[in-house]
Amino acid sequence: MRKLLGLVGSARKNGNTEVLIKEALMAGEADGAEVGMIRLTDLDIKPCTGCMACVFKDSGCWIEDDMEWIFERMVEADGIVLGAPTYVLSPAGVIKMFTDRFLQFSTRLDKMRGKVGASIAVAGLPEWEAFAVPILNTCLLSYNLKLVGTLVAHAPGPGQILLDEKTVEQAKEIGKALAAGSKSAYHGFEGLCPACHTDLVRITEKGVVCPVCDAKAEIIIENGSVKVKYDEDTVVNHRWTEEKFEAHMENWIRRTEGMFKEKFAEIKALSQKYREYDRWIELP
Ligand SMILES: Cc1cc2nc3c(=O)[nH]c(=O)nc-3n(C[C@H](O)[C@H](O)[C@H](O)COP(=O)(O)O)c2cc1C
């Protein structure tokens, strides 16, 4: 039996994120899946300290909190729906804390191979949620999940989204897509980028790129309207694919240890005056 896991990124009980995740799980259950849910804000998720021991020593993470427990629940699941309210244009902070900690699993991401993920971004109103989908979908992709759906929902009050039948129906479809697994068609918010479904683009000296998955793109004007044309190869081989991410680990992240050690004496000498500069305000 397929297992679905709902990760609720809102502390608000019976809020819009919670009810939409429940709707998705109910649909998955109706299709034969076993389901369970976790409210991320009920757990102890501490900030990553950037020590890099998980990568350089492959030691897991020394921080004692609930992240290993959550990862075990994710490994047990076949499909994961991650939802969060939008706070100040981005998903609530717990999502970023949870995403940053993926690095401790970076040597174990093969355990997530073949699993599917979907996101539910809730906001009070349209056009005030620019970073909601990009950050939620970055989280799912960084944990090596294949995206099968994205839902963007708008309602301010807790449970108020239930008045919006179309959105509730879309949550149901997302649950069904998760229950169907990796062969499922993608459902919901298309965005622009075919890989990560974000609707943001970055204009750099090297050209136009998707900020989330690094797919290359071109901005074109067609019949007077602006379109973004993505390069098929970089869409398929985006930065969060297992191969591309492993190459990034090998060619950059793991090498930073040696690069730092090589220059350690110089860095230490340069940083001496900053280590001595002690203007920290006494904590409360
Ligand atoms: C601190 C805070 C910041 C918010 N910022 C935004 C925002 O930038 N854009 C927006 O559309 N809604 C914003 N909202 C509204 C919530 O996204 C909205 O109420 C949503 O339905 C909450 O989802 P929940 O019921 O699952 O908690 C904010 C709410 C709070 C409490």
The ligand as an SDF file (V2000), in Angstrom:
LIG
                    3D

 31 33  0  0  0  0  0  0  0  0999 V2000
    2.8440   37.3390    9.7250 C   0  0  0  0  0  0  0  0  0  0  0  0
    1.9260   37.1790    8.5560 C   0  0  0  0  0  0  0  0  0  0  0  0
    2.3610   37.6060    7.3170 C   0  0  0  0  0  0  0  0  0  0  0  0
    1.5410   37.4400    6.2050 C   0  0  0  0  0  0  0  0  0  0  0  0
    2.0180   37.8420    4.9930 N   0  0  0  0  0  0  0  0  0  0  0  0
    1.2810   37.6150    3.8840 C   0  0  0  0  0  0  0  0  0  0  0  0
    1.7870   37.9660    2.5930 C   0  0  0  0  0  0  0  0  0  0  0  0
    2.8890   38.4670    2.4330 O   0  0  0  0  0  0  0  0  0  0  0  0
    1.0130   37.7100    1.5240 N   0  0  0  0  0  0  0  0  0  0  0  0
   -0.2360   37.1580    1.6410 C   0  0  0  0  0  0  0  0  0  0  0  0
   -0.8930   36.9800    0.6240 O   0  0  0  0  0  0  0  0  0  0  0  0
   -0.7350   36.8020    2.8490 N   0  0  0  0  0  0  0  0  0  0  0  0
   -0.0160   37.0130    3.9620 C   0  0  0  0  0  0  0  0  0  0  0  0
   -0.4880   36.6180    5.1850 N   0  0  0  0  0  0  0  0  0  0  0  0
   -1.8030   35.9430    5.2480 C   0  0  0  0  0  0  0  0  0  0  0  0
   -1.7050   34.4250    5.2790 C   0  0  0  0  0  0  0  0  0  0  0  0
   -0.8940   33.9210    4.2540 O   0  0  0  0  0  0  0  0  0  0  0  0
   -3.1040   33.8390    5.1480 C   0  0  0  0  0  0  0  0  0  0  0  0
   -3.8880   34.2590    6.2340 O   0  0  0  0  0  0  0  0  0  0  0  0
   -3.1540   32.3330    5.0440 C   0  0  0  0  0  0  0  0  0  0  0  0
   -4.4760   31.9220    4.8130 O   0  0  0  0  0  0  0  0  0  0  0  0
   -2.6610   31.6450    6.3000 C   0  0  0  0  0  0  0  0  0  0  0  0
   -2.6890   30.2580    6.1060 O   0  0  0  0  0  0  0  0  0  0  0  0
   -3.0310   29.2470    7.3140 P   0  0  0  0  0  0  0  0  0  0  0  0
   -4.4870   29.4290    7.6130 O   0  0  0  0  0  0  0  0  0  0  0  0
   -2.7450   27.8930    6.7740 O   0  0  0  0  0  0  0  0  0  0  0  0
   -2.1530   29.5800    8.4480 O   0  0  0  0  0  0  0  0  0  0  0  0
    0.2670   36.8090    6.3300 C   0  0  0  0  0  0  0  0  0  0  0  0
   -0.1580   36.3950    7.5910 C   0  0  0  0  0  0  0  0  0  0  0  0
    0.6550   36.5760    8.6950 C   0  0  0  0  0  0  0  0  0  0  0  0
    0.1830   36.0920   10.0360 C   0  0  0  0  0  0  0  0  0  0  0  0
  1  2  1  0
  2  3  1  0
  2 30  2  0
  3  4  2  0
  4  5  1  0
  4 28  1  0
  5  6  2  0
  6  7  1  0
  6 13  1  0
  7  8  2  0
  7  9  1  0
  9 10  1  0
 10 11  2  0
 10 12  1  0
 12 13  2  0
 13 14  1  0
 14 15  1  0
 14 28  1  0
 15 16  1  0
 16 17  1  0
 16 18  1  0
 18 19  1  0
 18 20  1  0
 20 21  1  0
 20 22  1  0
 22 23  1  0
 23 24  1  0
 24 25  2  0
 24 26  1  0
 24 27  1  0
 28 29  2  0
 29 30  1  0
 30 31  1  0
M  END
$$$$
